[in-house]
Amino acid sequence: MENLTKKQAIVQSLESMNHIEMEKVIDYIKGLLYVPENDATHQELKQKALMEIKEALRKSPELA
């Protein structure tokens, strides 16, 4: 099955759903995509990057 046909089948399926069914599908997809561990990792990386920027600014006399 080519991509266009797959997309059309998905759109037709979504169009045939009522509001509650659509919400369930959206919640299901969000559940597949969301990984709580990624939030913590992202925050750690962000915090580390900010600390490195602060340290670089302290060491650089022309920026002080």
C-alpha positions in Angstrom: 0.0 0.0 0.0 1.5 3.3 -1.0 1.8 6.3 1.4 -1.1 8.3 -0.1 -3.5 5.4 0.2 -2.4 4.8 3.9 -2.9 8.5 4.6 -6.4 8.5 3.0 -7.4 5.4 5.0 -6.3 7.1 8.2 -8.2 10.3 7.4 -11.3 8.4 6.5 -11.1 6.5 9.8 -10.7 9.7 11.8 -13.6 11.3 9.9 -15.9 8.4 10.8 -15.1 8.8 14.6 -17.1 10.8 17.1 -15.5 13.3 19.4 -14.9 10.9 22.3 -13.3 8.3 20.0 -11.0 10.9 18.5 -10.0 12.0 22.0 -9.2 8.4 22.9 -7.0 8.1 19.8 -5.2 11.3 20.6 -4.6 10.3 24.2 -3.3 6.9 23.0 -0.8 8.6 20.6 0.3 11.0 23.2 0.9 8.1 25.5 3.1 6.4 22.9 5.1 9.5 22.3 5.6 10.8 25.8 8.4 9.4 27.8 8.7 10.9 31.3 12.4 10.1 31.5 13.1 12.4 28.6 11.8 15.4 30.6 14.3 14.7 33.4 17.1 14.2 31.0 16.2 17.4 29.1 16.2 19.4 32.3 19.5 18.0 33.4 21.1 18.8 30.0 19.6 22.3 30.1 20.9 22.9 33.7 24.3 21.6 32.8 24.5 23.9 29.7 23.5 26.9 31.8 26.2 26.1 34.3 28.8 25.8 31.6 27.7 29.1 30.1 28.0 30.8 33.5 31.5 29.3 34.0 32.6 30.4 30.5 31.4 33.9 31.2 33.3 34.1 34.5 36.5 32.9 32.8 36.3 35.3 29.9 37.6 38.7 30.9 36.4 40.5 27.7 32.8 39.4 28.5 32.9 40.5 32.1 
